[in-house]
Amino acid sequence: MEAERRIRFAEVKAVIAGSCNRKRHLGVDFVIWSRESAWFWLLIHPRGKGGMIGATTNEVRAMREVCLSIEAILAVSVTRSSQETAIN
């Protein structure tokens, strides 16, 4: 199963490699690209435990979605760190 996921991710990376635009928000890298009339975004979880991909109708929405996703991921990470510190 894990090998299959790696293969799929490698395929996604290969498809976007030639036409992607790398960006960064709050220290997290992501890529954004378009195909025909759709815009896509891809980010890898900063802790290396998965990632997210999204699709929308235009570049502005894609940027907004990926930035909100990054902020949500980072907020969860901060909350978990705070909870772990409080327990210890």
Number of C-alpha atoms within 10 A of each C-alpha: 6 7 8 9 11 11 12 12 13 11 12 13 14 11 11 18 13 9 13 17 13 14 13 12 13 9 9 15 15 23 21 22 19 19 9 5 8 13 19 23 23 22 22 16 17 15 9 7 7 10 14 13 16 14 18 16 12 13 17 10 14 22 20 10 18 23 18 13 17 23 15 12 15 16 12 12 14 12 11 12 12 11 11 10 9 8 7 5
